[in-house]
């Protein structure tokens, strides 16, 4: 008898669009474990909220199959609606940084089994203006590269796609004049971009934020000031390959509150949150500790 209930939400257009072929496998494993599965298939951007309209006390978890953007959208909805259920993420998208950090794998059956192990961890989440996020808030040239890289190229080339797009963007780099306010200091200057991390990974790159943890009550800020482009490129290559960096124009600090104001006009008026377009500047970025339960390996 199926006496437990979960919600499965999937994006059929995510990644290589292959999750559809795993639906029966998903049902097989969860039904064998005694779960009734309520399925919602996304039909258009922004419709995930429809999947949560019938959530009640009979549900034990919400599981989303998609990429970072899908997982982040679901987190935002769970937080805003005050739904206190653990979130499972099956990495079926183009970018799956946060799911990977949690120990999930693009081997869908393995990820299904790892969720069924029911290992749950309470994690910190970020909030930028009125938008919650799981993994990373990005601004500047880094955001331009992420959005300028075609999805097909990301799927085929992985990290190399970002390197190639970065080379294309070099002639168009225009710095952002930013004021970055932290709890204890203010930094002003011309920046090429910034990351605000919750976990260690972003853009398919591992351990960029070496000190980051998803339950330490702190963000990790990495901001890139303007400087000698060759030295910065060399430092960035080391950074993206998980090596220690030594460059005065790379700022790294930890805090639970940041306010980032753009003091000049550029075409980059919005930040990027978990791979999707985020709020416009100025950005007030707050950390909410132990705010979300997630499944981990």
Secondary structure, 3 states (H helix, E strand, C coil): CCCEEEEEEEECCCCCCCHHHHHHHHHHHHHHCCEEEEEEEECCCCCHHHHCCCCCCCEEEEEEEECHHHHHHHHHHHHHHCCCCEEEEEECCCCCHHHHHCCCCCCHHHHHHHHHCCCEEEEEEEEECCEEECCEEEEEHHHHHHHHCCHHHHHHHCHHHHHHHHHHHHHHCCCEEEEEECCCCEEEEEEEEEEEECCCCECCECCCCCCCCCCCCCEEEEEEECCCHHHHHHHHHHHHCCCCCCCCCEEEEEECEEEEEECCCCCCCEEEECCEEEEECCEEEEEEEEEEEEECC
